[in-house]
């Protein structure tokens, strides 16, 4: 039996009026700019099958992932450990997780697993002989480390002033010294074609937050633009799937010089188009071959959840009850000292309290690796700092090694230990979106490297 690939995509756009998650307010969607998709790429050899699913969603909780994987494994001969569900992390999609005052959309989640199962089932029935190739390009002008060293010695996340979209269009923050970390400019491309050389799919891996749109229209963000532009060139029958790289501290804004395009969706269109050009260039240079080696490895382990200090929890509860105006001057200074006031102060206080009230001591962490011939993919949970992805790529014996974040779980941010020591950024602040202990990112990286070495 030859190596085969099956492809499928289904629309998973929620109804208009659905709450959009990703900011400090409950935004009710007023329309659809572009549809959200779930895309399945199913690989088959005589020995096994592996399913990759990418969804235009902000995140999925472990229970949703486990439910979906269980349903798939029940009706199809695909091992549960070989099912990897990725979310692009678009900030203009439904509330598949709850955060900062936006409640989880339980109605949407009732139906989502069935749609994902249907997509995998369709891909299974579409299995045909195929060839695969990996390629790598570079785009270093559209993504930026969003943590900056400031003149006062602190490190700040997204240090804009006033209205972000106005102040960052053509002007930067003069108090910035330099970015506090690197970016990952690699544009990873996987090309899939039929036995006779017909292009069937282009899979893209790039590290930059999908948070360029804002507003109240449903959108897949720049991944949707990427899909649209490449299909205009290669044809609507070609699948274009996006997998986000390690971008917990990477976004699209240059706060030093100001680079945002003015006008709704203008920056999204610009970024997606620029990225598409590099993807198309790399795709043309990739030679596909039959897959003779397909292996996976996975591991799950527990990582503790960090807890606030008693006095910090007490202060958060008071802030939730009486608001900032109810704090004494000394209490407000203490809250500011402990917390970078990024966004709504009360929302942050509520998040801290919710971490405690959930009563969980640890999270189960899934990590995976996937080898195709002499190339590999690593699957990490959560919003991973770029430094971890760069280390995995550097130390992996497979070239290229692509790193996908937000796979099989939403564990929130995974900052470096250095970021926790800095302590004044958004990503390390205790909330449901950032609750694991400081060593979590390092443990996950070490596990990923061990899995790669086992393939």
C-alpha positions in Angstrom: 0.0 0.0 0.0 1.4 3.4 -1.0 1.8 6.4 1.2 -1.5 8.4 1.0 -2.9 11.7 2.0 -6.5 12.7 2.5 -7.7 16.3 2.7 -10.9 17.9 3.9 -12.1 21.3 5.0 -15.4 22.4 6.6 -16.8 25.8 7.5 -17.0 26.3 11.3 -18.2 30.0 11.3 -20.5 30.7 14.2 -23.8 32.6 13.9 -23.8 36.4 13.8 -24.3 37.7 17.3 -21.8 35.3 18.8 -19.4 36.7 21.3 -15.9 37.1 20.0 -13.0 36.3 22.4 -9.6 37.9 22.6 -10.0 41.3 24.3 -11.1 42.8 27.6 -14.7 43.1 26.5 -17.6 40.9 25.3 -17.8 41.8 21.6 -20.9 40.6 19.9 -20.2 39.8 16.2 -22.1 42.0 13.8 -21.2 40.2 10.6 -18.8 37.9 8.7 -15.7 39.3 7.0 -14.5 35.9 6.0 -15.4 32.4 7.0 -13.6 30.2 9.6 -12.5 26.8 8.5 -11.4 23.5 10.1 -9.0 21.6 7.8 -7.9 18.0 8.1 -4.7 16.5 6.6 -4.7 12.8 7.1 -1.5 10.8 6.4 -1.5 7.1 5.9 1.2 4.4 5.6 0.9 0.6 5.7 1.7 0.9 9.4 -0.3 3.8 10.7 -2.3 7.0 10.2 -1.8 10.5 11.5 -4.4 13.3 11.5 -3.5 17.0 11.6 -6.5 19.4 12.1 -6.1 23.1 12.0 -9.0 25.3 13.1 -9.6 29.1 12.8 -10.3 29.4 16.5 -8.6 31.1 19.4 -8.0 28.0 21.5 -9.5 24.7 22.7 -9.7 23.4 26.2 -8.3 19.9 27.0 -11.8 18.5 27.5 -12.9 19.6 24.0 -9.8 18.1 22.5 -10.2 14.8 24.3 -13.9 14.6 23.4 -13.1 15.2 19.7 -10.2 12.7 19.6 -12.3 10.1 21.3 -15.1 10.4 18.8 -12.6 10.2 15.9 -10.8 7.2 17.3 -14.2 5.5 17.9 -15.3 5.6 14.3 -12.1 5.6 12.4 -8.9 3.5 12.6 -6.7 6.4 13.7 -4.9 6.1 17.1 -5.9 8.8 19.5 -2.3 9.7 20.1 -1.9 10.3 16.4 -4.5 13.0 16.3 -3.2 16.6 16.6 -5.7 19.5 16.8 -4.3 23.0 16.3 -6.0 26.3 16.7 -4.6 29.4 14.8 -5.4 31.7 17.8 -7.5 34.2 15.8 -9.0 36.9 18.0 -12.1 37.3 15.9 -13.7 34.0 16.4 -16.1 32.4 18.9 -15.4 32.0 22.6 -14.2 28.4 22.6 -12.6 29.3 25.9 -13.7 31.9 28.5 -11.4 34.8 29.3 -11.5 38.4 30.7 -15.2 38.7 31.1 -16.2 36.7 28.0 -18.0 33.4 28.9 -17.2 30.2 27.0 -19.8 29.6 24.2 -21.3 26.3 25.3 -23.8 26.1 22.5 -21.0 26.4 19.9 -18.9 23.8 21.6 -21.8 21.3 21.5 -21.5 21.1 17.8 -17.8 21.8 17.1 -16.6 18.2 17.9 -19.1 16.8 15.4 -17.9 19.2 12.7 -14.2 18.2 13.3 -15.1 14.5 13.3 -16.9 15.0 10.0 -13.9 16.7 8.5 -11.6 13.8 9.5 -14.1 11.3 8.2 -14.2 13.0 4.8 -10.4 13.1 4.7 -10.3 9.4 5.4 -12.6 8.7 2.4 -10.4 11.1 0.3 -7.1 9.2 0.9 -5.1 8.9 -2.4 -1.4 8.2 -3.1 0.7 11.4 -2.6 4.1 12.9 -2.3 5.3 15.4 0.3 8.1 18.0 0.5 9.3 20.5 3.1 10.8 23.9 2.5 11.8 27.0 4.4 11.8 30.7 3.6 12.3 33.9 5.5 10.1 37.0 6.2 11.5 39.3 8.8 9.5 42.5 8.1 6.0 41.7 9.4 6.5 40.2 12.9 8.0 41.8 16.0 8.9 40.9 19.6 6.1 42.7 21.5 8.1 42.9 24.8 10.4 46.0 24.9 13.1 47.2 27.3 12.1 50.7 28.3 14.3 53.7 29.3 13.1 53.2 33.0 14.6 49.7 33.0 11.4 47.8 32.9 10.2 45.4 30.2 6.7 46.2 28.8 4.3 44.4 26.5 2.9 46.4 23.6 4.0 49.8 25.0 1.8 52.1 23.0 0.0 55.2 24.1 -3.7 56.1 23.9 -5.4 54.5 20.9 -3.1 51.9 19.7 -4.2 52.0 16.0 -3.8 55.8 15.8 -0.5 56.2 17.8 1.2 53.3 16.1 0.4 54.3 12.5 3.7 56.1 11.6 5.0 56.9 15.0 6.8 54.8 17.7 7.2 55.1 21.4 10.3 57.2 22.2 10.7 55.6 25.6 11.6 52.2 24.0 15.3 51.2 24.1 15.0 48.0 22.1 13.0 44.7 21.8 13.5 42.4 24.8 13.8 39.3 22.6 14.1 37.8 19.1 11.6 36.9 16.5 11.4 33.7 14.3 11.4 34.8 10.7 11.3 31.3 9.2 8.4 30.6 6.9 7.9 26.8 7.0 6.1 25.2 4.0 4.8 21.7 3.5 3.9 20.9 -0.1 1.6 18.0 -0.9 1.0 16.7 -4.4 -0.6 13.8 -6.1 1.5 11.0 -7.7 1.2 12.7 -11.0 2.5 16.0 -9.6 -0.7 17.9 -9.2 -0.6 20.3 -6.3 -3.1 19.4 -3.6 -2.1 21.3 -0.5 0.2 24.0 0.9 0.7 24.0 4.7 2.2 27.1 6.2 4.0 27.6 9.6 4.8 31.1 10.8 5.3 32.7 14.2 3.1 35.8 14.7 0.0 36.4 16.7 -3.3 36.3 14.8 -4.5 39.5 16.3 -4.4 42.0 13.4 -8.1 42.6 12.7 -9.9 43.8 15.9 -13.6 44.9 15.5 -16.8 42.9 15.5 -16.6 41.0 12.3 -15.8 37.3 12.3 -12.5 36.6 10.5 -9.7 34.1 10.3 -7.3 37.0 10.4 -4.2 37.0 8.2 -4.4 33.2 7.8 -7.6 33.9 5.8 -5.9 36.4 3.6 -3.0 33.9 3.1 -5.5 31.3 2.0 -7.3 33.6 -0.4 -4.2 35.0 -2.1 -2.5 31.7 -2.6 -5.7 30.1 -4.0 -6.0 33.0 -6.5 -2.6 31.9 -7.8 -2.8 28.1 -7.4 -6.5 27.5 -7.7 -9.4 27.1 -5.4 -9.0 23.3 -5.3 -5.6 23.7 -3.4 -5.9 23.5 0.4 -4.0 26.2 2.2 -3.6 25.4 5.8 -2.0 27.6 8.5 -0.2 26.5 11.6 1.0 29.1 14.0 4.6 29.0 15.3 5.8 29.9 18.8 4.5 33.4 19.1 3.5 34.0 22.7 5.6 37.2 22.6 5.4 38.0 18.9 2.9 40.1 17.1 2.5 42.4 14.1 3.2 45.8 15.6 6.6 47.6 15.5 6.3 49.8 18.6 9.7 51.4 17.9 8.8 53.0 14.6 5.1 52.5 14.2 4.1 50.4 11.2 0.3 49.8 11.3 -1.6 50.3 8.1 -4.6 52.6 8.6 -8.1 51.5 7.8 -10.1 48.4 8.9 -8.4 45.1 7.7 -5.6 47.1 5.9 -2.8 45.7 8.0 -4.3 42.2 7.9 -4.4 42.3 4.1 -0.9 43.6 3.9 0.6 41.0 6.3 -1.2 38.1 4.7 -0.2 39.2 1.2 3.5 39.7 2.1 3.6 36.3 3.7 1.8 34.7 0.8 4.5 35.9 -1.6 7.2 34.1 0.4 5.1 31.0 0.7 4.6 30.9 -3.1 8.3 31.4 -3.7 9.3 28.6 -1.4 6.6 26.3 -2.7 8.1 26.5 -6.3 11.4 25.3 -5.0 10.2 22.2 -3.1 10.6 18.8 -4.6 8.1 16.3 -3.3 8.9 12.6 -2.7 7.0 9.6 -1.5 7.1 9.2 2.3 9.1 6.1 3.4 9.4 7.1 7.1 6.4 8.3 9.1 6.7 8.2 12.9 5.1 9.9 15.8 5.9 10.2 19.5 3.9 11.9 22.3 4.1 12.4 26.0 1.8 13.8 28.7 2.9 15.0 32.1 1.7 17.2 34.9 2.9 20.8 35.5 1.8 22.7 38.7 -0.3 25.8 38.6 1.2 28.8 40.4 -0.7 30.5 43.1 -0.9 34.2 44.2 0.5 35.4 47.5 -2.2 35.7 50.2 -1.9 39.4 50.3 -2.2 39.6 46.5 -5.4 37.5 46.5 -6.8 39.7 49.3 -6.1 42.8 47.3 -7.6 41.3 44.1 -10.8 40.5 46.0 -11.1 44.0 47.3 -10.5 45.5 43.9 -13.2 43.2 42.4 -15.6 44.4 45.2 -15.0 48.1 45.3 -13.1 49.0 42.1 -9.9 51.0 41.8 -11.4 54.0 43.4 -12.1 52.0 46.6 -8.4 51.2 47.1 -6.3 53.3 49.4 -3.3 55.0 47.9 -1.0 52.5 49.4 -3.1 49.6 48.1 -3.2 51.0 44.6 0.6 51.4 44.6 0.9 47.8 45.8 -1.4 46.5 43.1 0.6 48.4 40.4 3.9 47.1 41.8 2.7 43.5 41.6 0.8 43.9 38.3 1.5 45.6 35.0 -1.8 47.3 34.5 -2.5 46.1 31.0 -6.2 46.4 30.3 -9.0 46.5 32.8 -7.8 46.3 36.4 -11.0 44.6 37.6 -10.8 42.1 34.8 -7.3 41.1 35.9 -8.4 40.9 39.5 -11.3 38.6 38.5 -8.9 36.4 36.5 -6.6 36.0 39.5 -9.5 35.0 41.7 -10.8 32.5 39.1 -7.4 30.7 39.0 -7.7 30.2 42.8 -11.4 29.3 42.7 -10.9 26.6 40.0 -9.1 24.7 42.7 -6.7 22.9 40.3 -3.2 22.1 41.5 -1.8 21.1 38.1 -2.5 20.8 34.4 -1.9 17.8 32.1 0.5 18.9 29.4 0.5 17.1 26.0 3.6 17.3 23.7 4.0 15.6 20.4 6.5 15.1 17.5 5.9 13.9 13.9 8.6 12.7 11.5 8.1 12.6 7.7 11.2 11.3 6.0 14.1 13.6 7.2 11.9 16.5 8.3 9.8 16.8 11.5 7.0 18.8 13.2 6.8 19.5 16.9 3.4 20.0 18.6 3.3 22.2 21.7 0.4 23.3 23.8 -0.3 27.0 24.7 1.1 30.3 23.6 4.8 29.5 23.7 7.5 32.1 23.8 9.6 32.3 20.6 12.8 31.5 22.4 11.6 27.9 23.0 10.7 27.3 19.4 14.1 28.7 18.2 15.9 26.3 20.6 13.9 23.3 19.4 14.7 24.1 15.8 18.4 24.7 16.5 18.9 21.5 18.5 16.7 19.2 16.3 18.5 16.7 14.1 15.8 17.0 11.5 16.0 19.8 8.9 13.7 21.5 8.7 11.9 21.1 12.0 8.7 23.1 12.2 7.1 24.0 15.5 3.4 24.3 15.9 1.9 25.9 19.1 -1.7 25.7 20.4 -1.9 22.0 19.7 -4.2 19.6 21.7 -4.7 22.0 24.6 -4.9 25.6 25.6 -2.5 26.1 28.5 -2.1 29.9 28.2 1.2 31.6 27.9 4.5 29.8 28.4 7.0 32.6 29.1 10.8 32.1 29.7 12.2 32.2 33.2 13.8 35.6 32.3 10.3 37.0 31.5 9.1 35.9 34.9 12.1 37.6 36.5 11.3 40.8 34.6 7.7 40.6 35.9 6.3 43.7 34.3 4.8 42.2 31.1 1.4 41.0 30.1 2.3 37.4 29.4 3.6 36.3 32.8 0.8 38.0 34.8 -1.3 35.4 36.7 -4.6 34.7 35.0 -6.4 31.7 33.5 -4.4 32.6 30.4 -1.1 32.4 32.2 -1.1 30.1 35.2 1.7 27.5 34.9 4.8 27.6 37.0 7.9 29.5 35.5 9.7 26.3 34.6 6.9 25.0 32.4 8.2 26.3 29.1 11.6 24.7 29.7 10.1 21.4 30.7 7.9 21.3 27.6 10.9 22.2 25.4 13.1 19.4 26.9 10.3 16.9 26.4 9.9 18.0 22.7 13.6 17.5 22.1 13.5 14.0 23.7 10.6 13.0 21.5 12.4 14.2 18.4 15.5 12.2 19.4 13.2 9.1 19.7 11.9 9.3 16.1 
